[in-house]
Each structure stands twice: as C-alpha cells, then as structure tokens.
Amino acid sequence: MSEYMKNCNIYLDTVKKDLTEYIEQMDLNEIEAAANLIIEAGKSGNRLHVSGIGKPGHIAGYISSLISSTGTPTYFLHGTEAVHGSCGQLTEGDIVIFISNSGETAEMKSTVLAIKNNGCKVIGVSGNRESWLAKESAVHLYAGVPKEGGPMNRAPRMSILAETLVLQTLSVYLQRYVNISPQGYVRRHPGGSLGQLREGE
C-alpha cells in the first residue's frame, strides 16, 4: 500500500471513530430547542436563514436548500455580504442559523452582531460550547470533534461533517413537524429521479 493510501485509511478510521463518538453524545434537546425557535418564528410569519463564512458558507447553501425542499422555506445569507447590504433580506423576528467551527473569528462576529442588530435571533453551530458564538446565540448546536484528520490536521474535514450532520438532524425534525407529503416534496423537487412519485405514493 502506498504512503498516500495509508493517509487515506488513517483519515477514514478517524471518521469512523470520531463521528461515531460525536453521534453518541449529540444533545437532541438542543435540536428540539432550535426547531421550536424556528417553528414559533414561522407561526408569526418570520423566516429562516442559514449563513457561514469559508467552508461553512458552502454548508449553509446546502442546508438552506435541504430544509427548503423538505417543507420549511429557508434562505441562504452570505456570510460576508451580510454586512455590505445583504442584511436587507432579514426582517425583525427572523431566525438565522450561523455556522462557525471555532465560533470566534472576527468576520463572523461582525456578521452575527449585524444579524442581531436587525432584530433576528441566532442559532449558532460551533465546535465549542463556550465560544463567543455560543454565548451570543439563542440556541447553540454543538458540532465538536477532537481533530480534523488528514495531513497537518488543519483543513476542515471532520468539523464540516459534524456541522452537516447536526443540521441534517434538525432538518429531519422540521420535516416531520411540517409532515410534507410525497406529492409536496415532488412539487418542490420535480427534477431527477427524486422528482418522481414512487408506486403507492
């Protein structure tokens, strides 16, 4: 086996071990608290947005699309453009999920403060329960892993998986609450094989 393949195997072993441990200690009460915040805002006609900077910003785009397709209209808020006018998409009472592994970066702080100054509540997602983001959030979703894996242990890999997993879990709760039908899902997702009703639906 080549040295390159050994590194790949080490990373996959890290995923298997650390992601399993993360799942086992995931606090589902946090998920429910976040879902209730979103549901109550929706009852008042307010909306859900998802934001992040860097790699978490890409996750934010996916999560906003996922939650929208499963029955809860959700909007992507650009993590840096927010402080250059994109906060205009927010209305007082909206909810913003903000993703940041450290929960401490200067750019993130500026955006979160702008979001709150526009009368919105924040659901923070970070790998540190004591982070600035956690303390500024109405609800915090923990997405902590001990290491990123891979050469240098720097590039965001494991943290992205944890952030994605906790928000996918939130999307399952919201989908069940909305109780979207197969027909409703197909209306939102008419393309591809997912956009076809299956026998018996």
PyMOL commands that place a pseudoatom at each C-alpha (Angstrom):
pseudoatom trace, name=CA, resn=MET, resi=1, chain=A, elem=C, hetatm=0, pos=[0.000, 0.000, 0.000]
pseudoatom trace, name=CA, resn=SER, resi=2, chain=A, elem=C, hetatm=0, pos=[1.365, 3.431, -0.940]
pseudoatom trace, name=CA, resn=GLU, resi=3, chain=A, elem=C, hetatm=0, pos=[2.046, 6.143, 1.635]
pseudoatom trace, name=CA, resn=TYR, resi=4, chain=A, elem=C, hetatm=0, pos=[-0.780, 8.163, 0.095]
pseudoatom trace, name=CA, resn=MET, resi=5, chain=A, elem=C, hetatm=0, pos=[-3.265, 5.342, 0.614]
pseudoatom trace, name=CA, resn=LYS, resi=6, chain=A, elem=C, hetatm=0, pos=[-2.107, 4.904, 4.212]
pseudoatom trace, name=CA, resn=ASN, resi=7, chain=A, elem=C, hetatm=0, pos=[-3.040, 8.536, 4.861]
pseudoatom trace, name=CA, resn=CYS, resi=8, chain=A, elem=C, hetatm=0, pos=[-6.462, 7.940, 3.330]
pseudoatom trace, name=CA, resn=ASN, resi=9, chain=A, elem=C, hetatm=0, pos=[-7.043, 4.914, 5.553]
pseudoatom trace, name=CA, resn=ILE, resi=10, chain=A, elem=C, hetatm=0, pos=[-5.966, 6.843, 8.652]
pseudoatom trace, name=CA, resn=TYR, resi=11, chain=A, elem=C, hetatm=0, pos=[-8.468, 9.568, 7.787]
pseudoatom trace, name=CA, resn=LEU, resi=12, chain=A, elem=C, hetatm=0, pos=[-11.317, 7.106, 7.243]
pseudoatom trace, name=CA, resn=ASP, resi=13, chain=A, elem=C, hetatm=0, pos=[-10.522, 5.447, 10.576]
pseudoatom trace, name=CA, resn=THR, resi=14, chain=A, elem=C, hetatm=0, pos=[-10.716, 8.895, 12.174]
pseudoatom trace, name=CA, resn=VAL, resi=15, chain=A, elem=C, hetatm=0, pos=[-14.120, 9.487, 10.586]
pseudoatom trace, name=CA, resn=LYS, resi=16, chain=A, elem=C, hetatm=0, pos=[-15.422, 6.121, 11.803]
pseudoatom trace, name=CA, resn=LYS, resi=17, chain=A, elem=C, hetatm=0, pos=[-14.219, 6.626, 15.381]
pseudoatom trace, name=CA, resn=ASP, resi=18, chain=A, elem=C, hetatm=0, pos=[-14.745, 10.336, 15.995]
pseudoatom trace, name=CA, resn=LEU, resi=19, chain=A, elem=C, hetatm=0, pos=[-18.011, 10.760, 14.120]
pseudoatom trace, name=CA, resn=THR, resi=20, chain=A, elem=C, hetatm=0, pos=[-19.480, 7.756, 15.964]
pseudoatom trace, name=CA, resn=GLU, resi=21, chain=A, elem=C, hetatm=0, pos=[-18.442, 9.305, 19.273]
pseudoatom trace, name=CA, resn=TYR, resi=22, chain=A, elem=C, hetatm=0, pos=[-19.962, 12.625, 18.232]
pseudoatom trace, name=CA, resn=ILE, resi=23, chain=A, elem=C, hetatm=0, pos=[-23.281, 10.976, 17.338]
pseudoatom trace, name=CA, resn=GLU, resi=24, chain=A, elem=C, hetatm=0, pos=[-23.364, 9.126, 20.663]
pseudoatom trace, name=CA, resn=GLN, resi=25, chain=A, elem=C, hetatm=0, pos=[-23.019, 12.347, 22.662]
pseudoatom trace, name=CA, resn=MET, resi=26, chain=A, elem=C, hetatm=0, pos=[-25.198, 14.573, 20.431]
pseudoatom trace, name=CA, resn=ASP, resi=27, chain=A, elem=C, hetatm=0, pos=[-27.713, 16.501, 22.558]
pseudoatom trace, name=CA, resn=LEU, resi=28, chain=A, elem=C, hetatm=0, pos=[-31.112, 16.067, 20.930]
pseudoatom trace, name=CA, resn=ASN, resi=29, chain=A, elem=C, hetatm=0, pos=[-32.572, 18.608, 23.368]
pseudoatom trace, name=CA, resn=GLU, resi=30, chain=A, elem=C, hetatm=0, pos=[-30.531, 21.241, 21.520]
pseudoatom trace, name=CA, resn=ILE, resi=31, chain=A, elem=C, hetatm=0, pos=[-32.058, 20.068, 18.248]
pseudoatom trace, name=CA, resn=GLU, resi=32, chain=A, elem=C, hetatm=0, pos=[-35.563, 20.342, 19.668]
pseudoatom trace, name=CA, resn=ALA, resi=33, chain=A, elem=C, hetatm=0, pos=[-34.906, 23.807, 21.111]
pseudoatom trace, name=CA, resn=ALA, resi=34, chain=A, elem=C, hetatm=0, pos=[-33.623, 25.034, 17.741]
pseudoatom trace, name=CA, resn=ALA, resi=35, chain=A, elem=C, hetatm=0, pos=[-36.584, 23.501, 15.919]
pseudoatom trace, name=CA, resn=ASN, resi=36, chain=A, elem=C, hetatm=0, pos=[-39.066, 25.105, 18.326]
pseudoatom trace, name=CA, resn=LEU, resi=37, chain=A, elem=C, hetatm=0, pos=[-37.451, 28.506, 17.811]
pseudoatom trace, name=CA, resn=ILE, resi=38, chain=A, elem=C, hetatm=0, pos=[-37.823, 28.112, 14.031]
pseudoatom trace, name=CA, resn=ILE, resi=39, chain=A, elem=C, hetatm=0, pos=[-41.387, 26.802, 14.291]
pseudoatom trace, name=CA, resn=GLU, resi=40, chain=A, elem=C, hetatm=0, pos=[-42.540, 29.639, 16.562]
pseudoatom trace, name=CA, resn=ALA, resi=41, chain=A, elem=C, hetatm=0, pos=[-40.964, 32.240, 14.270]
pseudoatom trace, name=CA, resn=GLY, resi=42, chain=A, elem=C, hetatm=0, pos=[-42.750, 30.672, 11.312]
pseudoatom trace, name=CA, resn=LYS, resi=43, chain=A, elem=C, hetatm=0, pos=[-46.099, 30.956, 13.084]
pseudoatom trace, name=CA, resn=SER, resi=44, chain=A, elem=C, hetatm=0, pos=[-45.534, 34.721, 13.225]
pseudoatom trace, name=CA, resn=GLY, resi=45, chain=A, elem=C, hetatm=0, pos=[-44.722, 34.881, 9.514]
pseudoatom trace, name=CA, resn=ASN, resi=46, chain=A, elem=C, hetatm=0, pos=[-40.969, 35.083, 10.034]
pseudoatom trace, name=CA, resn=ARG, resi=47, chain=A, elem=C, hetatm=0, pos=[-38.358, 33.216, 8.030]
pseudoatom trace, name=CA, resn=LEU, resi=48, chain=A, elem=C, hetatm=0, pos=[-35.293, 31.037, 8.449]
pseudoatom trace, name=CA, resn=HIS, resi=49, chain=A, elem=C, hetatm=0, pos=[-31.866, 31.873, 7.001]
pseudoatom trace, name=CA, resn=VAL, resi=50, chain=A, elem=C, hetatm=0, pos=[-28.553, 29.960, 7.092]
pseudoatom trace, name=CA, resn=SER, resi=51, chain=A, elem=C, hetatm=0, pos=[-25.119, 31.574, 6.968]
pseudoatom trace, name=CA, resn=GLY, resi=52, chain=A, elem=C, hetatm=0, pos=[-21.432, 30.876, 7.428]
pseudoatom trace, name=CA, resn=ILE, resi=53, chain=A, elem=C, hetatm=0, pos=[-18.013, 32.077, 6.275]
pseudoatom trace, name=CA, resn=GLY, resi=54, chain=A, elem=C, hetatm=0, pos=[-15.484, 29.989, 4.339]
pseudoatom trace, name=CA, resn=LYS, resi=55, chain=A, elem=C, hetatm=0, pos=[-16.212, 26.261, 4.127]
pseudoatom trace, name=CA, resn=PRO, resi=56, chain=A, elem=C, hetatm=0, pos=[-19.211, 26.559, 6.499]
pseudoatom trace, name=CA, resn=GLY, resi=57, chain=A, elem=C, hetatm=0, pos=[-20.669, 29.018, 3.993]
pseudoatom trace, name=CA, resn=HIS, resi=58, chain=A, elem=C, hetatm=0, pos=[-20.840, 26.219, 1.429]
pseudoatom trace, name=CA, resn=ILE, resi=59, chain=A, elem=C, hetatm=0, pos=[-22.572, 24.017, 4.009]
pseudoatom trace, name=CA, resn=ALA, resi=60, chain=A, elem=C, hetatm=0, pos=[-25.023, 26.870, 4.655]
pseudoatom trace, name=CA, resn=GLY, resi=61, chain=A, elem=C, hetatm=0, pos=[-26.054, 26.835, 0.999]
pseudoatom trace, name=CA, resn=TYR, resi=62, chain=A, elem=C, hetatm=0, pos=[-26.692, 23.107, 1.071]
pseudoatom trace, name=CA, resn=ILE, resi=63, chain=A, elem=C, hetatm=0, pos=[-28.602, 23.189, 4.359]
pseudoatom trace, name=CA, resn=SER, resi=64, chain=A, elem=C, hetatm=0, pos=[-30.849, 26.057, 3.256]
pseudoatom trace, name=CA, resn=SER, resi=65, chain=A, elem=C, hetatm=0, pos=[-31.692, 24.093, 0.106]
pseudoatom trace, name=CA, resn=LEU, resi=66, chain=A, elem=C, hetatm=0, pos=[-32.283, 20.854, 2.046]
pseudoatom trace, name=CA, resn=ILE, resi=67, chain=A, elem=C, hetatm=0, pos=[-34.612, 22.425, 4.613]
pseudoatom trace, name=CA, resn=SER, resi=68, chain=A, elem=C, hetatm=0, pos=[-36.499, 24.312, 1.887]
pseudoatom trace, name=CA, resn=SER, resi=69, chain=A, elem=C, hetatm=0, pos=[-37.044, 21.136, -0.129]
pseudoatom trace, name=CA, resn=THR, resi=70, chain=A, elem=C, hetatm=0, pos=[-38.466, 19.349, 2.899]
pseudoatom trace, name=CA, resn=GLY, resi=71, chain=A, elem=C, hetatm=0, pos=[-41.145, 21.893, 3.714]
pseudoatom trace, name=CA, resn=THR, resi=72, chain=A, elem=C, hetatm=0, pos=[-39.643, 24.856, 5.599]
pseudoatom trace, name=CA, resn=PRO, resi=73, chain=A, elem=C, hetatm=0, pos=[-38.799, 27.813, 3.327]
pseudoatom trace, name=CA, resn=THR, resi=74, chain=A, elem=C, hetatm=0, pos=[-35.182, 28.751, 4.098]
pseudoatom trace, name=CA, resn=TYR, resi=75, chain=A, elem=C, hetatm=0, pos=[-32.833, 31.338, 2.639]
pseudoatom trace, name=CA, resn=PHE, resi=76, chain=A, elem=C, hetatm=0, pos=[-29.062, 31.479, 2.228]
pseudoatom trace, name=CA, resn=LEU, resi=77, chain=A, elem=C, hetatm=0, pos=[-27.486, 34.578, 3.784]
pseudoatom trace, name=CA, resn=HIS, resi=78, chain=A, elem=C, hetatm=0, pos=[-23.964, 35.305, 2.512]
pseudoatom trace, name=CA, resn=GLY, resi=79, chain=A, elem=C, hetatm=0, pos=[-21.623, 35.412, 5.485]
pseudoatom trace, name=CA, resn=THR, resi=80, chain=A, elem=C, hetatm=0, pos=[-19.658, 38.493, 4.446]
pseudoatom trace, name=CA, resn=GLU, resi=81, chain=A, elem=C, hetatm=0, pos=[-22.107, 40.218, 2.110]
pseudoatom trace, name=CA, resn=ALA, resi=82, chain=A, elem=C, hetatm=0, pos=[-24.456, 40.413, 5.089]
pseudoatom trace, name=CA, resn=VAL, resi=83, chain=A, elem=C, hetatm=0, pos=[-22.502, 43.389, 6.448]
pseudoatom trace, name=CA, resn=HIS, resi=84, chain=A, elem=C, hetatm=0, pos=[-22.480, 45.021, 2.999]
pseudoatom trace, name=CA, resn=GLY, resi=85, chain=A, elem=C, hetatm=0, pos=[-26.230, 45.208, 2.481]
pseudoatom trace, name=CA, resn=SER, resi=86, chain=A, elem=C, hetatm=0, pos=[-27.484, 41.616, 2.419]
pseudoatom trace, name=CA, resn=CYS, resi=87, chain=A, elem=C, hetatm=0, pos=[-28.904, 42.031, 5.924]
pseudoatom trace, name=CA, resn=GLY, resi=88, chain=A, elem=C, hetatm=0, pos=[-31.657, 43.726, 3.957]
pseudoatom trace, name=CA, resn=GLN, resi=89, chain=A, elem=C, hetatm=0, pos=[-33.131, 40.276, 3.354]
pseudoatom trace, name=CA, resn=LEU, resi=90, chain=A, elem=C, hetatm=0, pos=[-33.785, 39.988, 7.101]
pseudoatom trace, name=CA, resn=THR, resi=91, chain=A, elem=C, hetatm=0, pos=[-36.873, 41.173, 8.924]
pseudoatom trace, name=CA, resn=GLU, resi=92, chain=A, elem=C, hetatm=0, pos=[-37.233, 41.580, 12.671]
pseudoatom trace, name=CA, resn=GLY, resi=93, chain=A, elem=C, hetatm=0, pos=[-38.109, 38.245, 14.245]
pseudoatom trace, name=CA, resn=ASP, resi=94, chain=A, elem=C, hetatm=0, pos=[-36.357, 36.085, 11.619]
pseudoatom trace, name=CA, resn=ILE, resi=95, chain=A, elem=C, hetatm=0, pos=[-34.070, 33.218, 12.676]
pseudoatom trace, name=CA, resn=VAL, resi=96, chain=A, elem=C, hetatm=0, pos=[-30.523, 32.854, 11.349]
pseudoatom trace, name=CA, resn=ILE, resi=97, chain=A, elem=C, hetatm=0, pos=[-28.503, 29.655, 11.700]
pseudoatom trace, name=CA, resn=PHE, resi=98, chain=A, elem=C, hetatm=0, pos=[-24.828, 30.645, 11.715]
pseudoatom trace, name=CA, resn=ILE, resi=99, chain=A, elem=C, hetatm=0, pos=[-22.107, 28.001, 11.274]
pseudoatom trace, name=CA, resn=SER, resi=100, chain=A, elem=C, hetatm=0, pos=[-18.539, 28.512, 12.539]
pseudoatom trace, name=CA, resn=ASN, resi=101, chain=A, elem=C, hetatm=0, pos=[-16.217, 25.795, 13.806]
pseudoatom trace, name=CA, resn=SER, resi=102, chain=A, elem=C, hetatm=0, pos=[-14.337, 27.997, 16.274]
pseudoatom trace, name=CA, resn=GLY, resi=103, chain=A, elem=C, hetatm=0, pos=[-17.156, 30.427, 16.925]
pseudoatom trace, name=CA, resn=GLU, resi=104, chain=A, elem=C, hetatm=0, pos=[-14.509, 33.098, 17.459]
pseudoatom trace, name=CA, resn=THR, resi=105, chain=A, elem=C, hetatm=0, pos=[-13.470, 34.675, 14.135]
pseudoatom trace, name=CA, resn=ALA, resi=106, chain=A, elem=C, hetatm=0, pos=[-13.611, 38.453, 13.705]
pseudoatom trace, name=CA, resn=GLU, resi=107, chain=A, elem=C, hetatm=0, pos=[-15.558, 38.279, 10.417]
pseudoatom trace, name=CA, resn=MET, resi=108, chain=A, elem=C, hetatm=0, pos=[-18.162, 36.028, 11.999]
pseudoatom trace, name=CA, resn=LYS, resi=109, chain=A, elem=C, hetatm=0, pos=[-18.590, 38.338, 14.971]
pseudoatom trace, name=CA, resn=SER, resi=110, chain=A, elem=C, hetatm=0, pos=[-19.290, 41.325, 12.704]
pseudoatom trace, name=CA, resn=THR, resi=111, chain=A, elem=C, hetatm=0, pos=[-21.955, 39.399, 10.790]
pseudoatom trace, name=CA, resn=VAL, resi=112, chain=A, elem=C, hetatm=0, pos=[-23.629, 37.942, 13.871]
pseudoatom trace, name=CA, resn=LEU, resi=113, chain=A, elem=C, hetatm=0, pos=[-23.813, 41.362, 15.521]
pseudoatom trace, name=CA, resn=ALA, resi=114, chain=A, elem=C, hetatm=0, pos=[-25.340, 42.811, 12.348]
pseudoatom trace, name=CA, resn=ILE, resi=115, chain=A, elem=C, hetatm=0, pos=[-27.907, 39.992, 12.296]
pseudoatom trace, name=CA, resn=LYS, resi=116, chain=A, elem=C, hetatm=0, pos=[-28.866, 40.638, 15.923]
pseudoatom trace, name=CA, resn=ASN, resi=117, chain=A, elem=C, hetatm=0, pos=[-28.962, 44.405, 15.370]
pseudoatom trace, name=CA, resn=ASN, resi=118, chain=A, elem=C, hetatm=0, pos=[-31.586, 43.730, 12.698]
pseudoatom trace, name=CA, resn=GLY, resi=119, chain=A, elem=C, hetatm=0, pos=[-33.817, 42.108, 15.316]
pseudoatom trace, name=CA, resn=CYS, resi=120, chain=A, elem=C, hetatm=0, pos=[-33.102, 38.462, 14.472]
pseudoatom trace, name=CA, resn=LYS, resi=121, chain=A, elem=C, hetatm=0, pos=[-32.317, 35.523, 16.736]
pseudoatom trace, name=CA, resn=VAL, resi=122, chain=A, elem=C, hetatm=0, pos=[-29.282, 33.335, 16.091]
pseudoatom trace, name=CA, resn=ILE, resi=123, chain=A, elem=C, hetatm=0, pos=[-28.944, 29.572, 16.239]
pseudoatom trace, name=CA, resn=GLY, resi=124, chain=A, elem=C, hetatm=0, pos=[-25.198, 29.080, 16.492]
pseudoatom trace, name=CA, resn=VAL, resi=125, chain=A, elem=C, hetatm=0, pos=[-23.422, 25.950, 15.284]
pseudoatom trace, name=CA, resn=SER, resi=126, chain=A, elem=C, hetatm=0, pos=[-19.851, 25.555, 16.519]
pseudoatom trace, name=CA, resn=GLY, resi=127, chain=A, elem=C, hetatm=0, pos=[-17.401, 23.072, 17.967]
pseudoatom trace, name=CA, resn=ASN, resi=128, chain=A, elem=C, hetatm=0, pos=[-17.055, 24.969, 21.261]
pseudoatom trace, name=CA, resn=ARG, resi=129, chain=A, elem=C, hetatm=0, pos=[-19.883, 25.294, 23.771]
pseudoatom trace, name=CA, resn=GLU, resi=130, chain=A, elem=C, hetatm=0, pos=[-18.051, 28.209, 25.411]
pseudoatom trace, name=CA, resn=SER, resi=131, chain=A, elem=C, hetatm=0, pos=[-17.367, 30.110, 22.185]
pseudoatom trace, name=CA, resn=TRP, resi=132, chain=A, elem=C, hetatm=0, pos=[-18.386, 33.718, 21.538]
pseudoatom trace, name=CA, resn=LEU, resi=133, chain=A, elem=C, hetatm=0, pos=[-20.934, 32.435, 19.027]
pseudoatom trace, name=CA, resn=ALA, resi=134, chain=A, elem=C, hetatm=0, pos=[-22.442, 30.024, 21.547]
pseudoatom trace, name=CA, resn=LYS, resi=135, chain=A, elem=C, hetatm=0, pos=[-22.859, 32.816, 24.090]
pseudoatom trace, name=CA, resn=GLU, resi=136, chain=A, elem=C, hetatm=0, pos=[-24.445, 35.165, 21.531]
pseudoatom trace, name=CA, resn=SER, resi=137, chain=A, elem=C, hetatm=0, pos=[-26.920, 32.536, 20.324]
pseudoatom trace, name=CA, resn=ALA, resi=138, chain=A, elem=C, hetatm=0, pos=[-30.495, 31.986, 21.455]
pseudoatom trace, name=CA, resn=VAL, resi=139, chain=A, elem=C, hetatm=0, pos=[-29.798, 28.273, 20.902]
pseudoatom trace, name=CA, resn=HIS, resi=140, chain=A, elem=C, hetatm=0, pos=[-26.432, 26.615, 20.317]
pseudoatom trace, name=CA, resn=LEU, resi=141, chain=A, elem=C, hetatm=0, pos=[-25.916, 23.357, 18.422]
pseudoatom trace, name=CA, resn=TYR, resi=142, chain=A, elem=C, hetatm=0, pos=[-22.666, 21.668, 19.373]
pseudoatom trace, name=CA, resn=ALA, resi=143, chain=A, elem=C, hetatm=0, pos=[-20.651, 20.254, 16.468]
pseudoatom trace, name=CA, resn=GLY, resi=144, chain=A, elem=C, hetatm=0, pos=[-17.355, 19.461, 18.144]
pseudoatom trace, name=CA, resn=VAL, resi=145, chain=A, elem=C, hetatm=0, pos=[-14.778, 16.878, 17.073]
pseudoatom trace, name=CA, resn=PRO, resi=146, chain=A, elem=C, hetatm=0, pos=[-11.284, 16.368, 18.520]
pseudoatom trace, name=CA, resn=LYS, resi=147, chain=A, elem=C, hetatm=0, pos=[-9.410, 16.663, 15.231]
pseudoatom trace, name=CA, resn=GLU, resi=148, chain=A, elem=C, hetatm=0, pos=[-9.893, 17.384, 11.538]
pseudoatom trace, name=CA, resn=GLY, resi=149, chain=A, elem=C, hetatm=0, pos=[-7.976, 14.374, 10.228]
pseudoatom trace, name=CA, resn=GLY, resi=150, chain=A, elem=C, hetatm=0, pos=[-5.764, 14.279, 7.165]
pseudoatom trace, name=CA, resn=PRO, resi=151, chain=A, elem=C, hetatm=0, pos=[-2.250, 15.668, 6.695]
pseudoatom trace, name=CA, resn=MET, resi=152, chain=A, elem=C, hetatm=0, pos=[-1.448, 18.601, 9.047]
pseudoatom trace, name=CA, resn=ASN, resi=153, chain=A, elem=C, hetatm=0, pos=[-4.813, 18.208, 10.826]
pseudoatom trace, name=CA, resn=ARG, resi=154, chain=A, elem=C, hetatm=0, pos=[-5.818, 21.703, 9.635]
pseudoatom trace, name=CA, resn=ALA, resi=155, chain=A, elem=C, hetatm=0, pos=[-8.058, 21.595, 6.568]
pseudoatom trace, name=CA, resn=PRO, resi=156, chain=A, elem=C, hetatm=0, pos=[-11.723, 21.445, 7.671]
pseudoatom trace, name=CA, resn=ARG, resi=157, chain=A, elem=C, hetatm=0, pos=[-12.896, 17.876, 7.203]
pseudoatom trace, name=CA, resn=MET, resi=158, chain=A, elem=C, hetatm=0, pos=[-14.282, 16.368, 10.401]
pseudoatom trace, name=CA, resn=SER, resi=159, chain=A, elem=C, hetatm=0, pos=[-15.756, 19.653, 11.627]
pseudoatom trace, name=CA, resn=ILE, resi=160, chain=A, elem=C, hetatm=0, pos=[-17.647, 20.034, 8.346]
pseudoatom trace, name=CA, resn=LEU, resi=161, chain=A, elem=C, hetatm=0, pos=[-19.059, 16.518, 8.739]
pseudoatom trace, name=CA, resn=ALA, resi=162, chain=A, elem=C, hetatm=0, pos=[-20.221, 17.260, 12.292]
pseudoatom trace, name=CA, resn=GLU, resi=163, chain=A, elem=C, hetatm=0, pos=[-21.815, 20.582, 11.278]
pseudoatom trace, name=CA, resn=THR, resi=164, chain=A, elem=C, hetatm=0, pos=[-23.567, 18.941, 8.360]
pseudoatom trace, name=CA, resn=LEU, resi=165, chain=A, elem=C, hetatm=0, pos=[-24.803, 16.047, 10.492]
pseudoatom trace, name=CA, resn=VAL, resi=166, chain=A, elem=C, hetatm=0, pos=[-26.296, 18.169, 13.274]
pseudoatom trace, name=CA, resn=LEU, resi=167, chain=A, elem=C, hetatm=0, pos=[-28.114, 20.382, 10.761]
pseudoatom trace, name=CA, resn=GLN, resi=168, chain=A, elem=C, hetatm=0, pos=[-29.348, 17.392, 8.756]
pseudoatom trace, name=CA, resn=THR, resi=169, chain=A, elem=C, hetatm=0, pos=[-30.760, 16.067, 12.034]
pseudoatom trace, name=CA, resn=LEU, resi=170, chain=A, elem=C, hetatm=0, pos=[-32.517, 19.401, 12.581]
pseudoatom trace, name=CA, resn=SER, resi=171, chain=A, elem=C, hetatm=0, pos=[-33.926, 19.135, 9.052]
pseudoatom trace, name=CA, resn=VAL, resi=172, chain=A, elem=C, hetatm=0, pos=[-35.414, 15.724, 9.905]
pseudoatom trace, name=CA, resn=TYR, resi=173, chain=A, elem=C, hetatm=0, pos=[-37.216, 17.206, 12.919]
pseudoatom trace, name=CA, resn=LEU, resi=174, chain=A, elem=C, hetatm=0, pos=[-38.583, 20.099, 10.852]
pseudoatom trace, name=CA, resn=GLN, resi=175, chain=A, elem=C, hetatm=0, pos=[-39.668, 17.810, 8.016]
pseudoatom trace, name=CA, resn=ARG, resi=176, chain=A, elem=C, hetatm=0, pos=[-41.582, 15.617, 10.447]
pseudoatom trace, name=CA, resn=TYR, resi=177, chain=A, elem=C, hetatm=0, pos=[-43.230, 18.658, 12.028]
pseudoatom trace, name=CA, resn=VAL, resi=178, chain=A, elem=C, hetatm=0, pos=[-44.331, 20.019, 8.650]
pseudoatom trace, name=CA, resn=ASN, resi=179, chain=A, elem=C, hetatm=0, pos=[-45.361, 16.460, 7.669]
pseudoatom trace, name=CA, resn=ILE, resi=180, chain=A, elem=C, hetatm=0, pos=[-44.682, 17.113, 3.999]
pseudoatom trace, name=CA, resn=SER, resi=181, chain=A, elem=C, hetatm=0, pos=[-46.328, 14.573, 1.687]
pseudoatom trace, name=CA, resn=PRO, resi=182, chain=A, elem=C, hetatm=0, pos=[-44.538, 12.809, -1.172]
pseudoatom trace, name=CA, resn=GLN, resi=183, chain=A, elem=C, hetatm=0, pos=[-46.606, 14.967, -3.549]
pseudoatom trace, name=CA, resn=GLY, resi=184, chain=A, elem=C, hetatm=0, pos=[-45.474, 18.111, -1.736]
pseudoatom trace, name=CA, resn=TYR, resi=185, chain=A, elem=C, hetatm=0, pos=[-41.859, 17.012, -1.924]
pseudoatom trace, name=CA, resn=VAL, resi=186, chain=A, elem=C, hetatm=0, pos=[-42.128, 16.351, -5.653]
pseudoatom trace, name=CA, resn=ARG, resi=187, chain=A, elem=C, hetatm=0, pos=[-43.609, 19.824, -6.216]
pseudoatom trace, name=CA, resn=ARG, resi=188, chain=A, elem=C, hetatm=0, pos=[-40.510, 21.283, -4.592]
pseudoatom trace, name=CA, resn=HIS, resi=189, chain=A, elem=C, hetatm=0, pos=[-38.125, 18.846, -6.300]
pseudoatom trace, name=CA, resn=PRO, resi=190, chain=A, elem=C, hetatm=0, pos=[-39.587, 17.973, -9.717]
pseudoatom trace, name=CA, resn=GLY, resi=191, chain=A, elem=C, hetatm=0, pos=[-36.256, 17.197, -11.375]
pseudoatom trace, name=CA, resn=GLY, resi=192, chain=A, elem=C, hetatm=0, pos=[-34.276, 13.973, -11.459]
pseudoatom trace, name=CA, resn=SER, resi=193, chain=A, elem=C, hetatm=0, pos=[-35.234, 10.592, -10.028]
pseudoatom trace, name=CA, resn=LEU, resi=194, chain=A, elem=C, hetatm=0, pos=[-36.216, 12.201, -6.704]
pseudoatom trace, name=CA, resn=GLY, resi=195, chain=A, elem=C, hetatm=0, pos=[-38.879, 14.175, -8.563]
pseudoatom trace, name=CA, resn=GLN, resi=196, chain=A, elem=C, hetatm=0, pos=[-40.848, 11.051, -9.471]
pseudoatom trace, name=CA, resn=LEU, resi=197, chain=A, elem=C, hetatm=0, pos=[-43.623, 9.635, -7.310]
pseudoatom trace, name=CA, resn=ARG, resi=198, chain=A, elem=C, hetatm=0, pos=[-42.975, 6.038, -6.326]
pseudoatom trace, name=CA, resn=GLU, resi=199, chain=A, elem=C, hetatm=0, pos=[-45.519, 3.249, -6.502]
pseudoatom trace, name=CA, resn=GLY, resi=200, chain=A, elem=C, hetatm=0, pos=[-48.049, 3.601, -3.711]
pseudoatom trace, name=CA, resn=GLU, resi=201, chain=A, elem=C, hetatm=0, pos=[-47.344, 7.281, -3.004]
for i in range(1, 201): cmd.bond("trace and resi %d" % i, "trace and resi %d" % (i + 1))
show_as sticks, trace
zoom trace
